[in-house]
């Protein structure tokens, strides 16, 4: 039995001949990195249908990463949206305080706040010190 195989090798095509000898088959093949296949794309443009997606936002603050959109109890900014305030305000809502178990000391809240660095803990002489944007904060205001 005789087998023919077309082999591509560095821009050359070789037609190899393999012959079966007493039931065994010897196949010679080369793997070339220069061989590739091309196909013509159709010139027609396919337009996909428009998909409308709508959903209700989950009101659970824990699932939203404690995201707050309204300000409460911050002087003249009370009731405004965070986007309308000309300051950078970090808000720790009641769910975050509860989940951090930070009702006894504000240290846990300051550990997760990226703006405030704690230099001395609340538990050291009950006189905590903090750095906020490079400035020392000696008095911490809590609501």
Secondary structure, 3 states (H helix, E strand, C coil): CEEEEEEEECCEEEEEEEECECCECCCCCCCCCCCCCCCCCCCCCCCCCCCCCCCCCCCCCCCCCCCCCECCCCHHHCCCEHHHCCCCCCCCCHHHHHHHCCCCCCHHHHHHCCCEEEEECCCCCCCCEEEECCEEECCCCCC
